[in-house]
Amino acid sequence: MRADEDRDYVDYVRGRLSRLHRLAYMLCSDGHQADDIVQATLTALYVNWRKAAAADNLDGYVHRIMVRRYLDERRRRWSRVLLGNHVPDTAEAVPAADDGFGERDALAAALRGLPKGQRAVVVLRYFGDLTVEQTAEALGCSTGNVKSQCARGLATLRGAMAPVVERERS
């Protein structure tokens, strides 16, 4: 890659790294896995920078890479392997209900409960601030598919969050 292309790539990554990491985290709900997804995304972007830079919508191009990396990780058998001989005790690490993290944790758990396609659509639309058309382009599907997946995902999230919202009100 030429020096000016290299500089453009670095500038792009600097400007979007935190947003990409946030989107990856919202997709997988695991900080370490989000780091891996972002790293794989940025590596693929670097390798294909000339093609990506020529794209009409560079952010959509990058989001599509990211979602594919996330889905690829979910398909691999080793992603379901628990390293260690027991599940760690998290009782001490769970924050108290009145510390303001209840809704955030409930939302993260509800997102984890969505099928991966619905989760990708909801995360890109509402956490990534993409339009229906941009989401469809990033996922390589129709706008109708985005709308239906989004409606189903939001309905599921509303159902999962209703008890939390009611508890917070009382």
ABEGO torsion letter per residue (X at the ends): XBAAAAAAAAAAAAAAAAAAAAAAAAAAGBAAAAAAAAAAAAAAAAAAAAAAAABABAAAAAAAAAAAAAAAAAABAAAABBBEABBBBAAAABBBAAAGAAAAAAAAAAAAABBAAAAAAAAAAAAAGBBAAAAAAAAGBBAAAAAAAAAAAAAAAAAAAAAAAAAAAX
